[in-house]
């Protein structure tokens, strides 16, 4: 069986209200909907996401496998006979099936979360849980959380030693979100909210598109910005960038910032900042072996515990 290189990332559920436990909420919602059909959530883009299966690891946590698909959409095929040019084919699903578009896997232990292929800022996983909790009629407080990236101690030490010169952000947007960025009447647009969010930490905004109104006439556009950072202000800037990218980006997989250090040569990406681990897993059904992934996640949490990297 062929193997794929994958990355496990550790995140922590952070709540607006005290006393919340993500594992308990997920267990409650899963019990409310016993089949994958009932657990399906329709996204704004028309794709469906559903909880395909779970594994109760008792004290080690609750593991889930979620999949994304478009109802009745065929699966693409590629010919493997040698040819100068080829056409891609499409095979339609049989009755009572849909073809898998993508999947993501997670292990939740209390508020500790290990993710695999869960999207930018773990947004695919978080958004699914939020909508599943809403569908289950759970309290509003259960939906008020983020899956926060926990800083890699080695990268944080490097940042502390050298200092941050600037942070670059590039966001791909659709025409609908372009309207939100360019709208500033009454100071209620996403852009104005972002500016207020990081306040005095902005020294300069450069490389922003010369005429943002052009984005309204485009199917897609790009907003680029570079923010000069005062010493000690990294955390508030980084979280503001996360929030802005989450508001306007349509790409679940995109990295959302690059940190440029004051030595003018060291660059740290968003993925570099996180606690993560590379693993090799068997390829299976347009994804990976879910049981192997869950086993690797449980082992990873054990390693994080042993290394003292789990943050309470």
C-alpha positions in Angstrom: 0.0 0.0 0.0 1.5 3.4 -1.0 2.2 5.9 1.8 1.7 9.6 2.0 3.6 12.2 4.0 1.2 14.1 6.3 1.5 16.6 9.1 -0.2 16.4 12.5 -0.7 19.8 14.2 -1.5 20.5 17.8 -4.1 23.2 18.6 -6.0 24.3 21.7 -9.7 25.2 21.9 -10.0 28.7 23.4 -13.4 29.7 24.7 -15.3 33.0 25.1 -17.1 31.5 28.2 -15.3 29.7 31.0 -15.8 26.0 31.8 -16.3 24.7 28.2 -14.9 21.4 27.1 -14.7 20.7 23.4 -14.5 16.9 23.8 -17.7 16.9 25.8 -19.5 19.0 23.2 -18.4 16.8 20.3 -19.5 13.7 22.1 -22.9 15.2 22.9 -23.5 16.3 19.3 -22.3 12.9 17.8 -24.7 11.1 20.2 -27.6 13.4 19.0 -27.1 12.2 15.4 -26.4 8.5 15.1 -25.9 8.3 11.3 -23.6 10.2 8.8 -26.7 11.4 6.9 -27.9 13.2 10.0 -24.5 14.6 10.8 -24.2 16.3 7.4 -23.8 20.1 7.2 -24.2 22.1 4.0 -21.5 24.7 3.5 -22.0 28.1 1.9 -20.3 26.9 -1.3 -22.8 24.1 -1.7 -20.5 21.3 -0.6 -21.5 19.0 2.2 -19.4 18.0 5.2 -20.3 15.1 7.4 -18.9 13.1 10.3 -18.1 9.8 8.7 -17.0 7.8 11.7 -15.6 8.2 15.2 -13.5 6.3 17.7 -13.9 6.6 21.5 -10.4 6.3 23.0 -11.7 6.8 26.6 -9.1 8.8 28.5 -7.1 9.5 25.3 -10.0 11.4 23.8 -12.7 11.2 21.1 -11.4 10.8 17.5 -13.4 11.8 14.4 -13.2 11.5 10.6 -15.1 14.0 8.6 -15.5 14.1 4.8 -16.4 16.7 2.2 -18.4 16.0 -1.0 -20.7 17.7 -3.5 -24.0 15.9 -3.8 -24.2 13.7 -7.0 -20.9 15.1 -8.4 -18.9 12.7 -10.4 -15.3 11.8 -9.6 -12.5 12.8 -12.0 -10.4 10.2 -13.7 -7.1 10.4 -15.5 -6.1 8.0 -18.3 -2.8 6.2 -17.5 -2.0 4.9 -21.0 0.9 6.9 -22.6 -0.4 9.7 -24.9 0.7 13.1 -26.2 -2.5 14.6 -24.8 -5.2 13.3 -22.6 -8.7 14.3 -21.5 -9.9 13.9 -18.0 -12.9 11.8 -17.5 -15.7 11.7 -14.9 -17.5 8.7 -13.4 -20.8 9.3 -11.7 -21.7 7.8 -8.3 -23.9 4.8 -8.0 -27.2 4.9 -6.2 -26.9 5.6 -2.5 -23.3 6.9 -2.8 -21.3 10.1 -3.4 -17.7 10.3 -4.4 -15.4 11.7 -1.7 -13.9 15.1 -2.4 -11.6 15.4 0.7 -11.4 14.4 4.3 -10.0 15.6 7.6 -9.2 13.8 10.8 -8.9 15.0 14.4 -8.5 13.7 18.0 -10.0 15.8 20.7 -9.0 15.3 24.3 -10.7 17.8 26.6 -9.6 21.1 24.9 -6.5 19.6 23.2 -6.9 19.0 19.5 -4.6 17.2 17.0 -5.6 17.9 13.4 -4.8 16.4 10.1 -5.8 18.2 6.8 -8.2 20.4 8.8 -7.8 23.5 6.6 -6.3 26.9 7.2 -6.4 27.8 10.9 -8.2 24.4 11.3 -11.2 26.2 9.8 -12.7 23.2 8.2 -12.8 21.3 11.5 -14.0 24.3 13.6 -16.7 25.4 11.1 -18.0 21.8 11.0 -18.2 21.6 14.8 -19.9 25.0 15.1 -22.6 24.1 12.6 -23.0 20.6 14.1 -23.5 22.1 17.6 -26.0 24.5 16.1 -27.9 21.7 14.4 -28.0 19.8 17.7 -29.6 22.7 19.4 -26.7 23.1 21.9 -26.2 26.4 23.8 -24.7 29.4 22.0 -21.6 29.2 24.3 -20.7 25.9 22.7 -20.1 27.6 19.4 -17.9 30.5 20.7 -14.4 29.1 20.4 -11.3 29.1 18.2 -8.8 26.3 17.6 -5.8 28.4 18.5 -2.3 27.6 17.1 0.2 27.0 19.9 3.5 28.6 19.3 6.5 26.4 18.6 8.9 27.0 21.5 11.9 27.0 19.2 10.4 29.5 16.8 9.2 31.7 19.6 12.7 31.8 21.1 14.1 32.8 17.7 11.6 35.6 17.5 12.4 36.8 21.0 16.1 36.8 20.3 16.0 38.5 16.9 12.8 40.5 16.9 10.2 41.0 14.2 10.6 43.5 11.4 7.3 43.0 9.6 4.5 40.5 8.8 3.3 39.9 5.2 -0.2 38.7 4.4 -1.7 37.8 1.0 -5.3 36.9 0.8 -7.3 35.6 -2.2 -10.8 36.8 -2.2 -14.1 36.5 -4.1 -16.1 39.4 -5.4 -18.6 39.0 -2.5 -15.9 39.5 0.1 -14.2 42.2 -1.9 -17.3 44.3 -1.2 -16.7 43.8 2.6 -13.1 44.8 2.3 -13.7 48.0 0.3 -16.8 49.0 2.2 -16.0 51.5 5.0 -19.1 53.5 5.4 -19.6 54.0 9.1 -16.4 52.2 9.8 -18.1 48.8 9.7 -16.2 47.0 6.9 -13.8 44.1 7.5 -10.9 46.3 6.6 -11.8 49.0 9.1 -12.4 46.3 11.8 -9.0 44.9 11.1 -7.4 48.3 11.4 -9.1 48.9 14.7 -8.2 45.4 15.9 -4.4 46.0 15.7 -4.6 49.7 16.5 -1.3 51.3 17.3 0.8 48.4 16.1 0.4 49.5 12.5 3.3 51.6 11.4 2.7 51.2 7.7 0.4 49.3 5.3 2.1 48.9 1.9 1.7 46.8 -1.2 -2.1 47.0 -0.9 -3.8 47.0 -4.3 -3.8 50.5 -5.8 -7.5 50.5 -6.6 -9.5 48.1 -4.4 -12.7 49.1 -6.2 -11.4 47.0 -9.1 -11.9 43.9 -6.9 -15.6 44.5 -7.0 -15.6 44.0 -10.8 -13.4 40.9 -10.5 -14.4 37.3 -9.9 -11.4 36.9 -7.7 -8.7 39.3 -6.4 -5.8 39.5 -4.1 -5.2 41.8 -1.2 -1.5 42.2 -0.1 -0.3 44.0 2.9 2.9 44.3 4.9 2.7 45.5 8.5 5.8 46.9 10.3 5.8 45.6 13.9 6.8 47.3 17.0 8.8 45.2 19.5 6.5 43.2 21.8 3.4 43.6 19.7 3.7 40.3 17.7 0.8 38.4 19.4 -1.9 40.9 18.8 -0.8 41.5 15.2 -0.7 37.7 14.5 -4.2 37.1 15.9 -5.6 40.1 13.9 -4.1 38.6 10.7 -5.6 35.3 11.5 -9.0 37.0 12.0 -8.8 39.0 8.8 -7.7 36.1 6.7 -10.5 34.0 8.1 -13.1 36.7 7.2 -12.1 37.1 3.6 -10.2 34.1 2.4 -12.0 31.4 0.3 -9.0 29.0 0.4 -9.1 26.5 3.3 -5.5 25.4 2.7 -3.7 28.7 2.3 -1.1 29.9 4.8 -2.0 33.3 5.9 1.1 35.2 7.0 4.9 35.3 6.9 7.0 36.8 9.7 10.1 38.7 8.7 12.7 39.0 11.4 14.9 41.9 12.1 18.1 40.2 10.8 16.6 40.8 7.3 17.0 37.2 6.2 15.0 34.9 8.5 11.4 34.3 7.4 8.9 32.2 9.5 5.7 31.0 7.9 2.4 30.3 9.8 3.1 26.6 9.7 6.6 27.1 11.1 5.0 28.8 14.1 2.9 25.8 15.2 3.7 22.7 17.1 3.5 19.9 14.5 4.9 16.5 13.6 5.4 14.8 10.2 4.1 11.2 9.8 3.8 8.6 7.1 0.4 7.1 6.6 -1.1 4.6 4.1 -3.1 6.2 1.3 -6.7 5.1 1.3 -9.9 6.2 -0.5 -8.7 9.7 -1.6 -7.3 10.3 1.9 -5.3 8.2 4.4 -5.9 5.3 6.6 -8.0 6.8 9.3 -7.1 4.2 12.0 -3.4 4.8 11.4 -4.0 8.5 11.7 -5.9 8.2 15.0 -3.1 5.9 16.3 -0.5 8.5 15.3 -2.5 11.3 16.9 -2.8 9.4 20.2 0.9 8.8 20.3 1.6 12.4 19.5 -0.5 13.6 22.4 1.5 11.2 24.6 4.7 12.7 23.3 3.5 16.3 23.9 2.5 15.4 27.5 5.9 13.9 28.1 7.7 16.9 26.7 5.6 19.3 28.7 4.2 21.1 25.6 0.6 20.7 26.4 -0.7 24.1 27.6 -3.6 24.4 30.0 
